[in-house]
Amino acid sequence: MKDKIIFSISSSKLLAKEVSELSKIPLGKIDIKHFSDGEMIIQCLSKVEGKDAIIIQSTSSPMPESLFEIAMLCDALKNVGVHSISVVLPYFGCSRQDRISYDGEPISSRVVANILEASGVTKVITVDLHTEEIEKYFGVKIIDLKPFELYSNYYINLFKKLNVKNENIVIVTPDHGSNNRAEEMAKHFPGCSAGYFEKFRPKPNESEILNFSGDVKDKVSLIVDDIFDTCGTINNAIKVLRKKGSKDIYVCGTHGVFSKNNRIKNAREILVSNTIEKTVKGVKTISVSKLISDAILSE
């Protein structure tokens, strides 16, 4: 892989290292300096002339800084003759702002897409975008990797050890937006049933569960979602499932934001991926490094 080189900046260093080891693509070197007024400068220390550069960086908190670092590195790479720049965004910040909800608001995910394109990015790879609608904001190639087979294999092995039969499993979606995720998971558990919540969100960071459809009495519930942030939706869902007699509750999500120390409560087990490198007590992590490595090598 002499024509490719991987760079990490600040938010996905461990993941980038895993991808580099799996793909056999070398990690490039950079130097970041911060000035007293908060300004920064990024210097590329590797030879990249004629190479295809791959930047791996989640735009997680602090989101503006993470995105600005990508833009700065892109310009640095162009200045030293890189052939092309791909950006892997394991977690796409602003993905929940994919449309205008109230007059006077921006479409923030479109703004992010515009910034990446203006920076010279020619391809974007993401993991489990919040909505497919975001893809239309990109004028460059975008690949949204689906991690559901990875999660399914984990739970197939786990439930086998626990002697949980498929007919006793209910795949639960906490809101309409994750129906497709639950459906993808259900394909790997023939004979399982489905449970659906309807949700109304009165304002940002607040959620209210309105209704649940499904039978979870004496069964194992597996909640599938993409982003765990305030955890209000999930915790409300768990309360309802407990009241309806669910025997055990497992929770699976792709992006463990867990802002402001928010936590998921009263679940048997919580599983997230490492799209955001954050250690949270009581939360298990599964790596998406092979998923990303395979995507890079297939291009």
C-alpha positions as CSV (number, residue, x, y, z in Angstrom):
1,M,0.0,0.0,0.0
2,K,2.8,2.4,-0.9
3,D,0.3,4.8,-2.6
4,K,-1.8,5.2,0.5
5,I,-1.2,6.8,3.9
6,I,-3.4,7.2,7.0
7,F,-3.5,10.2,9.3
8,S,-5.2,10.6,12.7
9,I,-5.4,13.9,14.4
10,S,-7.0,14.1,17.9
11,S,-10.3,12.2,18.2
12,S,-9.7,8.8,16.7
13,K,-6.1,7.9,17.3
14,L,-6.6,4.4,18.6
15,L,-9.1,3.5,15.8
16,A,-6.7,4.9,13.2
17,K,-3.9,2.7,14.6
18,E,-6.1,-0.4,14.4
19,V,-7.1,0.4,10.8
20,S,-3.5,0.9,9.9
21,E,-2.5,-2.4,11.4
22,L,-5.3,-4.3,9.7
23,S,-4.9,-2.7,6.3
24,K,-1.1,-2.5,6.3
25,I,-1.3,1.1,5.3
26,P,1.2,3.2,7.2
27,L,0.3,5.9,9.7
28,G,1.6,9.4,8.7
29,K,3.1,11.8,11.1
30,I,1.9,15.3,12.0
31,D,2.7,18.0,14.4
32,I,0.1,20.2,16.1
33,K,1.0,23.4,17.8
34,H,-1.4,25.7,19.7
35,F,-0.8,29.3,20.3
36,S,-1.7,31.3,23.4
37,D,-4.8,32.8,21.8
38,G,-6.2,29.3,20.9
39,E,-5.1,29.3,17.3
40,M,-3.4,26.2,16.0
41,I,-1.3,25.0,13.1
42,I,-0.9,21.5,11.8
43,Q,2.3,20.4,10.0
44,C,2.6,17.2,7.9
45,L,5.9,15.5,8.7
46,S,5.5,12.6,6.2
47,K,6.2,12.4,2.5
48,V,2.8,12.4,0.8
49,E,3.5,13.7,-2.7
50,G,1.5,11.6,-5.2
51,K,-0.1,9.5,-2.4
52,D,-3.8,9.0,-1.5
53,A,-4.2,10.4,2.1
54,I,-6.9,9.0,4.4
55,I,-7.8,11.1,7.4
56,I,-9.6,9.2,10.2
57,Q,-11.3,11.5,12.7
58,S,-14.7,11.5,14.3
59,T,-16.2,15.0,14.6
60,S,-17.3,14.4,18.2
61,S,-17.0,16.8,21.1
62,P,-15.6,19.4,20.7
63,M,-17.2,19.1,17.3
64,P,-16.1,22.5,15.8
65,E,-12.4,21.9,16.7
66,S,-12.5,18.3,15.4
67,L,-13.9,19.6,12.0
68,F,-11.5,22.5,11.9
69,E,-8.6,20.1,12.4
70,I,-9.6,18.1,9.4
71,A,-9.9,21.2,7.2
72,M,-6.4,22.4,8.4
73,L,-4.8,19.1,7.7
74,C,-6.4,18.9,4.3
75,D,-4.8,22.2,3.3
76,A,-1.5,21.1,4.7
77,L,-1.6,17.9,2.7
78,K,-2.6,19.8,-0.5
79,N,0.4,22.1,0.0
80,V,2.8,19.2,-0.1
81,G,1.4,17.5,-3.2
82,V,-1.0,14.8,-2.0
83,H,-2.8,13.0,-4.8
84,S,-6.2,12.7,-3.1
85,I,-7.8,13.1,0.3
86,S,-10.4,10.8,1.8
87,V,-11.9,11.4,5.2
88,V,-13.3,8.7,7.4
89,L,-15.8,10.1,9.9
90,P,-16.6,7.2,12.2
91,Y,-19.0,9.5,13.9
92,F,-20.5,12.3,11.8
93,G,-21.1,15.3,14.1
94,C,-24.3,17.4,13.4
95,S,-25.9,14.3,11.8
96,R,-29.1,15.0,13.9
97,Q,-29.4,18.4,12.3
98,D,-30.2,17.1,8.8
99,R,-33.2,19.3,8.1
100,I,-34.9,22.6,9.3
101,S,-37.1,22.0,12.3
102,Y,-37.8,25.7,13.1
103,D,-37.6,28.9,11.0
104,G,-34.2,30.5,11.1
105,E,-32.2,27.3,11.6
106,P,-29.3,26.1,9.4
107,I,-29.0,22.6,8.0
108,S,-25.9,21.8,10.0
109,S,-25.1,18.5,8.3
110,R,-25.1,20.3,5.0
111,V,-22.7,22.9,6.3
112,V,-20.3,20.1,7.4
113,A,-20.5,18.6,3.9
114,N,-19.8,21.9,2.3
115,I,-16.8,22.5,4.6
116,L,-15.3,19.1,3.8
117,E,-15.7,19.6,0.0
118,A,-14.3,23.1,0.2
119,S,-11.3,21.6,2.0
120,G,-10.5,19.4,-1.0
121,V,-12.0,16.1,0.3
122,T,-12.8,13.8,-2.6
123,K,-14.4,10.9,-0.7
124,V,-16.1,10.5,2.7
125,I,-16.6,7.2,4.6
126,T,-18.9,7.2,7.6
127,V,-20.4,4.6,10.0
128,D,-24.2,4.4,10.5
129,L,-25.3,7.8,9.5
130,H,-28.2,9.1,11.5
131,T,-30.3,9.4,8.4
132,E,-29.7,8.6,4.7
133,E,-30.9,12.1,3.9
134,I,-27.5,13.5,4.8
135,E,-25.9,11.8,1.8
136,K,-27.7,14.2,-0.6
137,Y,-25.8,17.1,0.8
138,F,-22.5,15.8,-0.6
139,G,-21.2,16.5,-4.1
140,V,-18.4,13.9,-3.6
141,K,-18.6,10.1,-3.1
142,I,-19.9,9.1,0.3
143,I,-19.9,5.6,1.8
144,D,-22.1,4.8,4.8
145,L,-20.9,1.6,6.4
146,K,-23.5,-0.5,8.2
147,P,-22.3,-2.3,11.4
148,F,-25.3,-4.5,12.0
149,E,-23.7,-7.8,11.0
150,L,-20.9,-7.0,13.5
151,Y,-23.4,-6.4,16.3
152,S,-25.5,-9.4,15.2
153,N,-22.6,-11.8,15.4
154,Y,-21.8,-10.5,18.9
155,Y,-25.4,-11.2,20.1
156,I,-25.7,-14.5,18.3
157,N,-22.7,-15.8,20.3
158,L,-23.9,-14.2,23.5
159,F,-27.5,-15.5,23.3
160,K,-26.2,-18.9,22.4
161,K,-24.1,-19.0,25.6
162,L,-27.1,-17.9,27.6
163,N,-29.4,-20.4,25.8
164,V,-31.7,-17.7,24.6
165,K,-33.8,-18.9,21.6
166,N,-34.6,-16.6,18.7
167,E,-38.4,-17.0,19.4
168,N,-37.8,-15.4,22.8
169,I,-36.0,-12.4,21.4
170,V,-37.7,-9.1,20.7
171,I,-35.8,-6.6,18.5
172,V,-36.9,-3.2,19.7
173,T,-36.6,0.2,18.0
174,P,-36.9,3.3,20.3
175,D,-38.3,5.5,17.5
176,H,-39.2,5.6,13.9
177,G,-35.8,6.7,12.8
178,S,-34.2,3.4,13.9
179,N,-36.7,1.0,12.3
180,N,-34.3,0.1,9.5
181,R,-31.6,-0.7,12.1
182,A,-33.9,-3.1,14.0
183,E,-35.0,-4.7,10.7
184,E,-31.4,-5.3,9.7
185,M,-30.6,-6.9,13.1
186,A,-33.8,-9.0,12.9
187,K,-32.6,-10.7,9.7
188,H,-29.9,-12.4,11.7
189,F,-32.4,-13.8,14.3
190,P,-35.0,-15.8,12.3
191,G,-38.1,-16.3,14.3
192,C,-37.6,-13.3,16.6
193,S,-40.4,-10.7,17.0
194,A,-40.3,-6.9,16.8
195,G,-41.3,-4.1,19.1
196,Y,-41.8,-0.4,18.1
197,F,-41.9,2.9,20.1
198,E,-43.5,6.1,18.8
199,K,-41.7,9.2,20.1
200,F,-42.4,12.9,20.2
201,R,-39.6,15.3,21.0
202,P,-40.9,18.6,22.3
203,K,-37.5,20.3,22.1
204,P,-33.8,19.4,21.7
205,N,-32.4,17.0,24.3
206,E,-35.9,16.1,25.6
207,S,-37.9,13.0,24.5
208,E,-41.2,11.5,25.4
209,I,-42.3,8.0,24.7
210,L,-45.9,7.9,23.5
211,N,-46.7,4.4,22.6
212,F,-45.3,0.9,22.3
213,S,-46.4,-1.9,20.0
214,G,-45.2,-5.5,20.7
215,D,-45.2,-8.3,23.2
216,V,-42.1,-8.5,25.4
217,K,-43.6,-10.4,28.4
218,D,-41.1,-13.0,29.7
219,K,-38.9,-12.3,26.6
220,V,-35.5,-10.8,26.1
221,S,-35.6,-7.3,24.6
222,L,-32.7,-6.0,22.4
223,I,-33.0,-2.3,21.8
224,V,-31.2,-1.1,18.7
225,D,-30.3,2.6,18.1
226,D,-27.5,4.7,16.6
227,I,-26.7,7.5,19.0
228,F,-26.7,7.5,22.8
229,D,-26.4,11.1,24.0
230,T,-28.8,12.3,26.7
231,C,-30.1,8.7,27.0
232,G,-33.6,10.0,27.7
233,T,-35.2,8.0,24.9
234,I,-33.5,4.8,25.9
235,N,-34.2,5.1,29.6
236,N,-37.9,5.9,28.9
237,A,-38.0,2.8,26.7
238,I,-36.4,0.6,29.3
239,K,-39.0,1.7,31.9
240,V,-41.8,0.8,29.6
241,L,-40.3,-2.6,28.7
242,R,-39.8,-3.4,32.4
243,K,-43.5,-2.6,33.1
244,K,-44.6,-4.8,30.2
245,G,-42.7,-7.8,31.7
246,S,-39.5,-8.0,29.6
247,K,-37.3,-10.7,31.2
248,D,-34.0,-9.0,30.3
249,I,-33.1,-5.9,28.3
250,Y,-29.9,-5.5,26.2
251,V,-29.1,-2.1,24.6
252,C,-27.0,-1.7,21.4
253,G,-26.0,1.6,19.7
254,T,-23.3,2.7,17.3
255,H,-22.2,6.0,18.7
256,G,-21.6,6.4,22.5
257,V,-21.8,10.2,22.9
258,F,-22.9,10.1,26.5
259,S,-22.6,13.9,26.9
260,K,-22.7,15.5,30.4
261,N,-22.2,12.2,32.1
262,N,-25.6,10.9,30.9
263,R,-26.0,7.1,31.4
264,I,-28.3,4.3,30.4
265,K,-29.9,2.7,33.5
266,N,-31.4,-0.7,34.3
267,A,-30.2,-2.6,31.2
268,R,-28.6,-6.0,31.5
269,E,-25.8,-5.0,29.1
270,I,-25.0,-1.9,27.0
271,L,-22.9,-2.2,23.8
272,V,-21.5,0.6,21.6
273,S,-18.8,0.8,18.9
274,N,-15.5,2.7,19.1
275,T,-16.6,5.4,16.6
276,I,-16.2,7.7,19.6
277,E,-13.2,6.9,21.8
278,K,-14.7,7.3,25.2
279,T,-14.6,4.9,28.1
280,V,-17.8,4.7,30.1
281,K,-18.3,2.5,33.1
282,G,-20.6,-0.4,32.5
283,V,-20.5,0.0,28.7
284,K,-18.9,-2.6,26.4
285,T,-17.2,-1.6,23.2
286,I,-16.9,-3.4,19.9
287,S,-14.4,-2.2,17.2
288,V,-15.4,-1.1,13.7
289,S,-11.8,-1.1,12.6
290,K,-12.1,-4.1,10.2
291,L,-15.3,-2.6,8.7
292,I,-13.3,0.6,7.9
293,S,-10.2,-1.2,6.8
294,D,-12.2,-3.4,4.4
295,A,-13.9,-0.3,3.0
296,I,-10.5,1.5,2.4
297,L,-8.9,-1.5,0.8
298,S,-11.9,-2.2,-1.5
299,E,-11.7,1.3,-3.1
